[in-house]
Amino acid sequence: MRTPAEGGGIRHWLKHAFAVDPPGPAEPTEEQRRIADRLCQLIVRRRLTSPALLYLEVGRPLNYVGAQVLHFFRPILTALFDARGCEEFASFLERRGSVDYLVARIEYFEDERGRRGS
């Protein structure tokens, strides 16, 4: 989005000044998708689907705060995990539809596990 100083025009800037993400699941980048899928598969493999879905739904209003906590603890987390992955996942959680995406992926992997019978 260009600012009026960049030649975008005041009307264009004002029209999009308070824009929010569209409703529904967020569309992650390829790296964010890989990280989210790995996390969702881990949740399903450990049979934590119900607690994870409950936590995501209850904590839905705080997903942005959770992303900021990940940014804050990034120096510590990078000692344990991939630094780029932590930043990518935190950036994904900042988006409005990220919880919807995570819930959908957890349910998808849970259905896959049910079809395989494991």
N, C-alpha and C positions, 0 to 999 in steps of 0.2 A: 504494500500500500504506500503510495507516494504522498508526502506531506505537501502543503501549499508551497513551501519553499522549494520543493523539487519540481514544481511545475504541474502538480496534480490538480490544482484549482481548489478553492475553498469549499465549493459545493461537493466535489468528489470526496474531499477529506472529511467533511462534516457528515456526509451520508454514511460513511463507513467508520466513523469515530468510535461508535459503541457496538460494533459488530461482534457477535459471538458465534461459536461453532454451530453448525446446523444440528438439529436434533437427531438422535439415533447413534449407532456405533461409530466411533472414530475410525478413520482409515489410516492404519499405521504405515510407516515406511517399511522396507524389506527387513532392515536390521531390527526395528522395533517389533515386527511380526515374529521374527525368529526368537527374540528374547521372550516375548509374551507366550508364544507357543511352548517354549521349553519350560517356562514357569507353570503354565496350565497343565502340561503333561506330568510334571512332577507332582502337582497337587492331586491329580486323578490317580496316578500310580501309587501314591501313599494313602489313597482312600480318604482324602480330606475335602471331598467335593462339597458336602453339606456345610461344614464350618466355613469354608472359603466363600461360598455363595452368600451365606449369612453375613459374614464380615464385609464383603463387598457391598451388599445392599444397605447394611446399617451405616457403613462408613462412606457411602456415596457422596454426601455433602462435603466430606473432608478429603476427597481425593487430591485436590490441589494442594492442600496443606501437607498431605503425605508426600507429594512430589517435592515440595520445598524441604521437607525433612531429609529426603534422599539426597538432595543437592547439598544440604548442610553437612551431612555425614559422609559425603563422597570421599574426602581424604582418608577416612578410616575404612570405608567399604572397598576402596581400591586396593588395600592390602590383602583383602580376601577374594575380591571378584575383579572382573575386567573393568577398568576405569571407563572405557568408552561405552560398555554395556550399561553401567549404572546411569551414566548421563543420558543415554538414549531412552532408557526405561523411565527415568524421571521426567524427561521431556514429553514422553507419551502420556504419562499420568496427568500432566498439566491440562491435557485436552478434555473437554467436556464429555465426550462420548467414550472415553477410555474404559470406564467401568462396564458399560454395555458390551463393549468388545470382549473384555476379559470374561464376563459372565457367559457370553455366547460361545467362546472358545472352550471354557471349562465344560459346559454342557455338551458340546460337540465331542470332546475327548472322552467324556463319561459315556455317551452313547456308543462310541467306538469300542470302549472297553466292554460294555454290555453285550454288544454284538459278537465280540470275540469270546465271550463267556469266561473272562478271567477275573 
